[in-house]
Amino acid sequence: MKKIIPLLTILSIFCLSPVSGQIDSTGKSFAVSDTQSVKNNLFDTDDLFEISLKFDITAYKRAKSDTLYFDALLTYFNNEDDSVTKNIKVRARGNIRRTAVCDFPPLMLNFKMKDSVGGEFSGINKLKIVPYCQIVYESYILKEYLVYKLYNVLTDYSLKTRLFKITYINSAKEKKPITQYGFAIEPMNLFEKRTGTKELKFTGMTQRSIKPEMLDRMAIFNYMIGNTDWSVPIQHNVIMFVNEPPNQDFTNLVAAYDFDYAGIVNADYAVPFESLPIETVRDRLYMAVCRDESVFTEALKEFVEKKDAFYKVINDFPYLSERTKKDMISYLDVFYSGIDKRNSLVKKLLTDCRWFEEQANLKVRD
């Protein structure tokens, strides 16, 4: 069933006791002022991390508020005999998934200052969690997690993720706990520390302002996975950043995130914008400025080199069915089939980019 997504100016031609909720006023005790020097290892491994969250899930799902915090208990195990429990706060976050798609919206976990040192969540103030959304959508979450892993293969300038198995305990009702997969997304302060960069916010920059090879890499990656849900001018599903000294290269850089509308994920709620010349998210469209044919040809060499690593990420993943993984591989096969002696894919990129440079202010598809 197709659903409507909100209007976005998406293109530019240069472009354990009862818990209660409270308004977002977390105060100093829930605000880490500087965690840059604190060691974090949450994202250093791909091992599945099992946790439980206990809070008023009934009120959380009813409110779907990105300003209302709920007291919660987070528990995880260091080993079979050693558990750790933290008092944290949680709130809903996101846009479409929070307001129009999910029965259980994406989560923001907010940790106390004392928890910024020691343990799995060391150095973390706020942590984004992509949970199950709806019970029947768990495979979408796992596929989106894999897209982040594919992006990690392509470039270190990409957000890391960690797969969680989360048991949700509703403190408001005596109900059987629900256990589902979800994943955590690397906070920006950890990304900045790891990459030696600094985030840029609300700059209004266009695609012409981005380091060309980085923009091309991101745009081709989005094309490969069938993702058209991004925009540089309004910083929609992209992060902008620059290198910090002692590196003197202050060229604007970019990375993509939030891939649930990608064709390789193929969520049933995902639809392309109305004025895009595609019918479904499974159709690919290149949404960046044009380059010379030789530049596109050179950029695609990196994707050829990473092909086996991409496929390995999917094939080695143990938490999806073989049928689902085969579908993801088949979707990538279509992309790679265009890299041929006739330069079929390059010609497609050139056709799409010329169309893109003529467009602006697209509407959405019903």
N, C-alpha and C positions, 0 to 999 in steps of 0.2 A: 504494500500500500504506500503510495507516494504521499508525502507530507510537505507543507509549505515551509520554507525557510525565510527569515526576515530579509528585507531589502537592505543590500549593502552596496555602497559605491565601490565595486570590486576591482575595477580596472582603471588604469591610467596609461595613456599611450606612451608616457615616459616613466612609465611606472614600476556498681553493684548495689548502690542505693539509688532511688529514683533520681534521674538527672533532669535538669531544666534548661530552657533556652534563655538567652539574654542578648540584647542588642550589642553590636560589635563595639565593645569598649574594653578590649582585653587588657589595656594598661601595661605598666612596666614589667610586671611579673610574667607576661606572655609576649615580651618583645626583646628579641636578641639584637642588641645594637651593633655588635661586630663579631661575627663568627668566622672571619676569613682565616684566622690563625689556628682554628680548631680542626683537627684531623677528622675526616669523615670517610667511612669505608662502606657505606650502604650500597653504593653503586659500583663497587670494585669487583663484584662477582655476579654471575647469572644464576646462582643457586636460588631455588624457590624459597621465599621467606614467608613463614606462617605467622599470622598475628590474629588477635581478636579485638573487636571494638564493641564496647557496650555503651549505649546512650539511648535517648528517647527517639527511636527511629520513627515511631508513629508521627510525632510532631515535626520531625525533620522532613519527612516525605510530604507532609501536609503543607508546610511553610515554603519549601524550596527557595529559601531566602539566602542571598549571598551577603547579607549583613547580620543575620541572626546566628549567634554562636550557641552551641550546646555543650555542656560539660560531658566528658566521656572518659572512659577507662580504656587504655590500650595495653594489651598484654602480649608478650612474645617470650620465647624460650631460648636461652643460651645453650641449654642442653636438656636432656630428659628430666633432670632433677632441679633445674635452676630456671625459674621464670622471672620476668621483669614486668612490673606494672607501672604505668605512668598515667598521671592525671593530665589530660590534655583538653583542648576544646576543638570542636568540629563545626564546620558550616558548609553549606552548598556553594558551588562555584560554577562557572561556565555560562554559556548563553543558550544555544539551541538545545543542548542536551538537558540543561537544567529546567528550562521553561516549557519545552514543547515535546521532548522525546522520552526522557527517562522517568520511570516510576521512582527510581532511586538515583538522584542526581550525583554528579561528580563531587568529590569531597576535598576540602582543605583541612589538613590537620595542623593545629597550632600548638607548639610545644612551649613549656615553661623555660625560662632563662637557665635554670639549674640543669636542665636536660641538654644544654648545648655543649656539654663536655661529658665524654664517656658514653659507651654503648653504641648500638647500631644507628641511633639517630643523632649522634654527636655532630655539632656544627649546623644543625637544621633548626630553623625557626618555624617556617611554614612549609608544608609538604603537600603537593598536589597528588591526589589519588584518582585514577580512572577506575571506578568500580563497575559492577555488572550492568548497571543501567536498568535493564529488565531481565528477568530470569532467562528468557529465551535468547538474549543477546550475548551470552557469555563468549561464544565463538568470535563475535565481532571484536570484543575486547582483546582476545588472544591474537587475532590477526593484526589489529592496530599495534599491539605491542611488538609484533614481528616487523612491522614497517619501521618503527623506531630503530630496531636492531639492524635492518638493512641500511638505514641512513648512517648508523654508526660505522658500518663497514666502509661506506663511501668516504666519510670525512670525520675527523675528530671534532670539527665545529658543528656538532649536533648534540642534542640533549640525550643524556643517558636515561635508561629506565631500569626498573627492578620489578620482576614479577612477584606478586604477593598472592598468597591464599588466605583469604580473610573470612573469619567467622564473625557474623554480625549478631549481637545479642541485644534484643529490645528490652530496655529497662522499664518500659511503660506497660508491657504486656507479658503474660506468661505464655510465650510461644516458643516453638522449637527454633533454635538458632539456624541461620542460613549461612552456608559456606560457599563462597564463589571466588573465582580468580579476579584479580585486578592488578593494576600496576602503578608504581610511583614514578613521578617524573622529576628529574634532577632540578633542584632549585637554581635560580639564576646566580646566586652568590657562589655556589659550588661550580657552576659552569664557568663563571668569570675567573675563578681561582685556577681551575684546571687549564683553561685556554689562554690565560693572560690577557683577558679582554675586559671591556666595560660596556654594559648595555646602554643603548640609546633609546629614549622613549619619546613618542609623539613628535617626531621630527618633521613629518610631512614630506620626507624625501621621496624621490621617484626611483624607478629602476635604473635610470641613467646615473644615479648617484652611487650605485653599488659597484664594488670591485667586479669587473666583467666576468672573470672566470668563476668567481664564487656564485654570482647570480645564475650563470649558465648551468653550473653543476646542480644547484637547487632546482632550477626550472626543469631541467631534463629529468631529474629524479622524480619530481612531481608528475611529469608527463609519463614516466615509466610506470608509476603506481596508479595513474589515472586520477590524480588529484587536481581539481580546479578551484578548490575552496581556499584561496589565499590571495593576498594583495599586499604589495609593498607600501603604497601611499597611505593607506589607513592602518598599516601594521596588523593586518588580519591574518592570524595563524603564521606569522613570521616574527622572529626576533632580530633586532638590529643591534650591532655592536662594533666596537673598534678595538684594535690592539692598544694595550697600555705600554708606557715606557717600561724598560729601556728600548723596546721595539718602537722605532720612530715612524712606522707605517700607520698612518691614521686614516687609511682608506676605509670607507664604510663596508661592513661585512653583514651577511645575512644567513639565517638558518630557518628551516621550516619546522613546524610541529602541528599536532592535532590532525590526525589522518583518518578519522572515521568516515569522511565523505569520499575517500579514495575508492576507485574501482576495484582494486585488489582486495579491499575489505568487503565491498559490496553489501553494505547495510541496507535493509529494506526501506529505511526512512530517508536515505540519501538521494537527493535529486540535484541535477545541475541547475544553474541559474537560467532563467527563461530565455534570455537573449543569446545564450551561448549556442553555437551551431552543433550541438550534440543532443542526443535524446536521453541517454542514461549516463550514469557515472562510470559505466564500463567503457564508454567511448573516450578515447584520449584526445586531448587538446593542449597544444603548447601555448602557454600564456606568458610569454616574455618577449622582449624586444629582439629584433632581428640581428643576426651576425652574418658575416661572409660564410659561404659554404665551407670553406677550408677551416674556419673556426669551429663550426658545428662538428665537422669530421674529426677534428683533433679532440674536442670535448668528449665525443662518444668513445674514444679509445679507452678512457678510464672506466667506462661502464663495461666494456668488453673484458678488460682486465679483472674486474670485480665480479664477473658473472658467476663463476664457480663458487665464490665466497657467498654471494647472495643466495644461491640455490642451497648451499649447505646450511645456512641459517634456518631456512624453512624446513628442509628435509630432516634435520637433526632435532627439531623441536618436538618434545614428547607429549605435549598437552593438546594437540589438535589431531583430528582423525586423518588418516591417509588420504581420504577423498578430498577433504578440505585443503590439505597441503598440495595435492595434485592440481586442484583448481587454481591455487595461487601461482604455482609453477607454470601452468598453461598460460595464465595471464601474462607472465613475464616472457614466455616464449614468443608471444605475438610481438612484443616490443623488440626482442632480439632478432626476430625474423626480418625486420626492416633494415638491419645493418648488413647490406648485401652489396654486390658489385655495382648495382644500379644506383646506389646511394638513396634507396627508397625512403629511409627514415629521415635523412637530411632534407630531402625534398619536401617531406611532410612538415618538418619543423619550419622550413622556409615559408610554406603556404600558410601555416597557422600563425606564425609571427607577423606576417603581413596583414592578416585579418586582425590580429590583436592590436596592432598599432593604429588601426582605424576606429577602434571601439572605445566607448566610455559610458559610464552610468547605466550599467545593464540592469534589467529587471529580473525577477525570479520566476522560475517555472512552477506552475501549480501542480 
